[in-house]
């Protein structure tokens, strides 16, 4: 999805129409939990995107407590992405970490 979206102005995740927001997290170290909970069965390549919050044009809201998983209530502007890291995975699909960042431009 990222490869196709990076050429356009916005990224709209597959479940955006259903959920109404983009899932975010604070810190790469916290991303493994939801990645494994929701996406370990999806064999497609996955990436972690680092986002410059000051470049977001829609509301970011913490909908749960503790406040570590914010939601962006609008599409993600591609120019807000500052780093892209490819996911490392075990043979069974479990996410194990992230590669070093790639250039975004």
N, C-alpha and C positions, 0 to 999 in steps of 0.2 A: 504494500500500500504506500509506503514512504517513497519508493522509487518513482511511482506515478505522480504522487502529490507534490514532490519537490519542485516540479516545473511550473506549478500553478500558484495562485495567490494564497490558497487555503487548503488545509487538510481537514476532511470530514470523515471521522472514523465510521466503520461499517454500522455500528449500533447507535450512531448519533440520532437518527430519526426516531428510534425507539426510546432511547434514554434521555435525550435532550441536553446532553453535556458530554464533555471530553474528560476522561479520567486522568488525573494528575497525581503526583506524589512529591513529597519533599525529600530529596536525597535518593541517590542511586541505590544505596544499601537497603532501602525500604521497598524497592521495586520487585525484588524476588518473590515476596509473599503473594501479592496479587497475580504476578505473572504465572506462578505455579498453580495458584488456586483456579484461575480462569482460562489459561492459555496453554497449559502443558500438553493437552490433547490435540492442539492445532499444530500440524507439522510445518506450516509455512515459516519462512524466516521472519524473525521479529527484531525490532530495534528499540532502543531507549533514546528518547529525544530530550535533550536539555533545552529548556525554554527560558528566554529573557522575559520575566513577568511584566516589566515595564513596556514591552512591545505588544502585549495583549490588548485587544480592543473591547472584549466582552467581560462580563463579571466573572470573577473567581470567588468561589464560596466554599467554605468548609462545612459540609453537611453532616458530618459525624464527629464524635468525640472518641479518642483524642484527635486533635486537628492535624493529621499527617497525610490525609488523602483528600486534597481539594478537588473541586470540579470546575471546569471552564464552561460557562453557559453560552457557548457560541463555538463556531469552528476555530481551529488553530491556525493563525496566520503563519505561513511558511517562513516568512522573514523573522519570526520570533524564535525560530529554532537555531540554537548556537552550537550544538554538538549532536552527533549521531553516533551511537554505539551499537554494534551488532551483538545480539544475544549469543552466549555460549550455552550449549545444551548437552545433557547426557543422552545416551542412546535411547532411553525410555521417554524422552521429551522434556524431562525436568530441566528448568532453567538453573544454571550454575553460576552465572556471572556475565560480565559484559566485556567486549573487546575495547581497546583504546579508541578514543574518539576519531572520527573521520572528518574531513573537511565538509562544510555544509554548502559551500558555494561552488 
